[in-house]
């Protein structure tokens, strides 16, 4: 079985990083991944593969949040305490 990863990468400058800003970019990333999943071109390329939509949020060089979005979107966002 093939596995395919859709990765939505978000970057925050350290001076812009806050819980509210993180939540904003996570919500944007979830919406973008949902659009990718609905795109006929993406579905055609994926074929029968297992899809793993991922969100990565960086603040400066540090990974501050990651999530593998559930198959049904929108997914529940993990609280910051569960972030890396």
C-alpha angles and dihedrals in degrees: 000000000000122000121206126191125209108194124194109193120196126188128200125188109236089243090056097045114115135135091258093050092047090052090050095053092043090054090047090050092051091051091048092050090049089054091049090052091051094049111107092214092056093047090049093053093045096053113168095344126129108251122220111187110197133190119203121183120191128192106200102315096333124099102229101169139018133173138173101217115227120250090256113063140244092047127199110266116236113236119251089256088069093049121102 
